């Protein structure tokens, strides 16, 4: 199997090839038959459906959505950028103000709406509201016929998709479809059950009553020290995060034994195999035009260079994340059973060409493609650092304080 080269990518982009595709198969890290726990959605439900596979109806469960896969790929690119392996245009909002309880930063590679995210919209560049700055106004005019400035500011938006729905134009804001789509699915999914129980080492009895109290602990078993309701009665403790037990039960404060129980709704699945399908659409990227210096028309050579760089960016994102995304979440770690190859979907009815691509090879290909694009004067910005507006800082500060007071936060 030949390794994918820049010449091959350039020829595929400049020809009529439809897409690069990679199909990878996995098994649970614990081996075939080990139970895995996919993500749950509204109402604590799994995303289950029946799919038609080679003419046979197969019960499937979603293991990682398109959106989640995109986040993992962008995270892999961000890590490579921070390690100095590839220079990427990046917009960064730094939340390091002294009044914040928790300091953090948000980049265009981890913001939910990428460069169009409200966190950037409500931040400042050199004292100017970002969307009113020269860089921020790029989003106001970007479209598929003129993607040059966005290519230099946030090229991943052209690969993973973008909708500037929170900007000044609302739903009419710039919109670019996803060129890179990936999803992980479990086949022949059989639902299981989940058991739970807990033995309290302090042997706190479940029939002891606790009440709300004006103390750091927040509760007391002594009714004389309890906060009173309007009728003067001790108020039962019901402010804990636990959903188990009745008000006043120690389980509301995560104490006492938990009786053994069986959950047949969120009990995970066993599967015959997991499949990750990744498609990078060259057809989508060919719709993009890259005129230079405000020209109405674009140069075909410049279009070719920009599309090739975006293709290399998508290939790098998918390749870098391939080795890192197998531990999807708690009790859902998968391991590849095959060395997945990239297939080039070129001629209908003809067996696709297959190529290998390592992480190092993908980064080398990307760096070469970017260099070629910059030689034709296509923009490729560095890091742009934004300062959150005072209003945004205050919003974050109050949210952090409320989270700290209620015991909420990262888990």
N, C-alpha and C positions, 0 to 999 in steps of 0.2 A: 504494500500500500504506500503510495507516494504522500509526502507531506505537502500540505497546502501551502502554496507560495503566493507572493504578491502578483506575479504574472498571471497565475490561474485566476485569482480573484478579479483582477483587472479585466481579463478577457470575459469572465462570466458576467460582470457588471455591464460591459460594453456590448455584449451579445443579447441573446433572447432568453437566457436561462431564467427560470421562474423563481428559484429559491435554493438556499442551502438548508438541508434538513439533517437532524441528528436524532436517532431513536436509541435510547439507552434503557437497559433492563436492570432491575434491582431485586434483591431479597431483603427481608428484615435482617438487621445485624445479628439477631439471635438465631438466624437460620430459617429455612422454610417451615411454615406453620407457626412461627412465633407471632404473638399478637402485636399489632401496632395500633396507635391511637391517632387518627386523622384530626384535622382541625374541626371544631364545631362552629356553627353559625347561629343566627337568631333563634332563640328558643332552645339552645343547647342541642341543635340537630346537626347530624352529619350530612354532607352533600352526596347523596346516593342517587344513582340512576342506572338504567339499563342501556347498554350500548350494543350496537350491532358490530361484531368482530368476525370478519370472514364469513358473513352470513348467519352467524349464531348470536342469539341474544345472550349477553353476559352482564351479570350484576357487577357494578363498579362503584368505587367510592373515591372521591377527590382527596388526594393526599397533599397537594400544594397547588394553589390557584395560579392563574396567569399573573395576577397582581403581586402575589407573594414571590413568585419566581423572578419577576422583574426586580423586586426589591433586593433579592439575594444577589442577582447579577450586578446591580449597581453598587452594592456593598463590596463586591469583589473588585470592581474597578476602582473604588475609592481606596481600598487597601493597597492596591498596586500603585496608585498615585502617591499615597503617603509614604510608601516604601521607596519612592524615587524610580520606579521601574518604567513608568510612562507618564509624561506630562499631560494633564488634562485641564481644559478650561473648567473653572470651578467658582461658583458664587457661594460665599460663606457668610452667615449671620452669626456673630459671636455674642452669646448671652453670658458675659462675664462681669456684669455690673455688681458692685459691692452689696447692693440691697437684696440680691437674689440668694435664696437659701441653697440652691443647686446651680452650679455653673455648667454650661454646655454650649455646643455650637451645632448649627444645622447647615448642611451643604445642599447644593442642587443635585447631589447624588443620593441623598437620603430624605429630602423633603417629599411629602406625599404627592404634590403637584409639580415637582421639579422646579424649574425656574419661575413658573407662574404661581408658586405657592404664596399664600397670604402672609407668611412670615417674612418673605422678601418684599412683598408689596408694602408692608408696614414698617420697613426698615429704611435707613438713610445711607446714601453713598456720598461721601464728602459733604455732609450736611444737607443734602437734597433728597427728598423722598425718592426712593429707588425708581419707581415707575415714571417719574418726571425727569430722571437723569438721562444722559445720552445713551447709556447702556440699557437702562430700563425701558426706554421708548422703542427699543428693538422689537419687543413683543407686539407693539401697536400696529406694525406694518408687515410683520413676517407672515408669509404664506408659502404654499408649495412652489409658486413661481418666483419667489424671492426669499430663499432660506439662507442667504450668505451670512448675514450678521448673526443669526441664531446658531449657525454652524460654528462660528467662532466663540460665541458666548456659552452655549449649552448644547453641544452636539448630541448628547444622549437623549435630549428631547425629540430629536429627529429619528432616533432608533426605537425608543420605548414609547413614544407617543406623548402628546401634549394637548391640553385644552385650557386656554386662558379664560376660564369662565369666571374668575374672581376679579378680573381686571376692569378697566373703565368701560369696555364694550360688552361686559356681561357674557351672555351666551353666544354673542357674535364674535368673541375673541378668537385669536389664532388657534387653529386646530390642526393637528398632525396625527394621522393614524399610527398605530403600532406597526413597526416593521419586523420586530423580533417578538415572537410569542412562544412561551414554553409552559408546559403543564405536566404535573405528575399524577398518575391515576393508578389505583389498585384494582386488579382484575380478579374475577371470581370471589367477590367480597362476601364473607360470611360474618354476620354480626355476632359479637360475644357479649359477655356480661362483666361487670366490674363489681368487686366486693370491697367493702370498707368496714373498719372497726377500729377501736382504740381502747387501750387499757390505761386508765389514769394512774400514774405511779404514786400520786398522793392519795388515791382512793377517795376522791371527792364525790360525795353522793349526789345523784341526780335530783333527789327530792329536797335538797337544801334550796332555800329561796334567797336570791340576791336582789338588791335594790340599787337604784341610781344614787350616786353620792358625789358631793362636791369635793373630790379628792383627785390626786394624780392618777390613781388606779381607775377611778370612775364608777366603782360599785362597792357595795358593802353588804354582808349578810346580816348586819345589825339594823333592824327597822328603825331604831331610835336615831341613827345617823343618816337616815335616808332623806333624799329630796322628796318633798311632799307635793302631791297634785293639788288641784284647786279645791278638792274636797277634804284636804288635810291628810289623806292616806299616803303611806309610803309608795313611791313610784317604782314599779317593777323594772328591772334592768332589761333594756331591749335595744341598746345602741351598738351591740357587737356586730361584727361582720358575718358571724356564723348564721347560716340559715336553719340550723338545726335547733330543735327544742322550742319551748314556749317562753314568752316573756317571764323573766324571773328565774329561769332554769340556768344553772351554772354553765351549760353548754353554750349559752349566748356569749360567755366570756372565754370560750374554748377550754373549759374545765369539765371534769367528770368523764366517765366511760361513754363510749359510743357503741351502741348495740350493733352487732354484725348485720350488714344489710347487703342487698344485691341490687345493682342498677343495670337494667336491661335496655336502657336508652343510649347511654354514652359509654358502653362497655367495650369499645374498640372493635377491631376486625382481624380475621385471618384472611390472607389473600394468596393466590397462586403465584403472583408476581406483581411488581410495580413497574410501570413504564413511564419514562420521561420523554415527551415529544417536543422538540425544539425546531421552529421554522423561522428562518430569516428571509423575508420576502425581498427579492431583488426588484420585482415588479413595483413594489411600493416605493423603494428608494429611487427608481428611475423617474418617478413623477416630480421629483424635486429639481428645482433650477437654482443656479448660483451665479447671478449676474454680478459683475465687479464695478466698483466706482459709480454706482447709481445708474448704470446702463439699463436700458429697457430689455435688451436681449442678453442671453448668456452665451459664453463660448463653450462649445461641446467638449473641448479638452478640460476646461475648468469643471464642468458638470461631471465628467468622468472621474476626475481626481477626487472631488468631494464625495461622490457616491462610493467610490472605492474605499476611502477613509472611513465612511460610515459603516460599510460592510465589514471592514476589518475591526471596527469598534464593537459591532454586534458579535462577531465571532470571538473576539477576546473576552467579552463579558460572559458569554455562555461557557467558554472553555475554562476560564479562571474559576468560575463558580462551580463547575462540575464536581471537583474534588472536595469542595467545602460544604455543599448544600445537602449532603446525605443525612446529617443529623438535623432533621426538620424541626423537631420540638420534643418535649418530654415524651418518652416511650414511642418515638417514631423515628428511629435511626435506621437508615437503609444502607446497603452496600452494593456497588455495581457488580453484576455478574459477567459483564462483557466489556471489552474495550470499544466504546462507541466511536463510530467513524462519521465524518461529515459526508453527506451525499449531495451531489450537485444535480438538481432537477433541471435538465437542459432540453433534451430532445424527447418529445412524446413517443411512447412505445419503445424507447431505448433504455436499457439498464443504466441507472445513474452511476456516474463515476464516484468513487469513494476516496476520501483523503483522511490522513491522520493529522492531528494538530495538537501539540503539547502546549502547556501554559507559556513556556518560554518562547515557543514558536509563534504563538498568537500575539504576544507582546512585541516580538520582533517585527512581525507582519504589520501590526498597528503603527509602530514607530516609523517604519519605512513608508507606509501610506500617508501618514501625517506630514512627513518631510516632503514628499512629492507634492502634496496639496499646498503646503506653504511656499514651495518654490514657484507656484503659479499665483502667489499673492493672496491665497485664501486666508482669512483670519483664523487664528487659534490662540485665544486669550489665555492668560495665566489665571491666578487666583484673584478674585475681586472680593474684598472684605466689606461687609455692610455692618452698620451699627443699628441695633433695634431702636425704634423711636421711643421716646419717654412713655407714650401711651401703651406701647406693646410691652415694655419692661414692667410697667405697673400691672398690666393684665397678668403677666407671667408671675410676678411676685405674689399677687393676691391668690392666684391659683395654687402656687406652691404652699402658701401658708394654710389655705383651706385643706389641701391634701395632707399636710403634716398634722393638722388638728384632728382630722377624721381618721387618721391611720392609713390613708390610701397612699398609693405610690407604686413604684416599680415592684414587680414580683418576679 
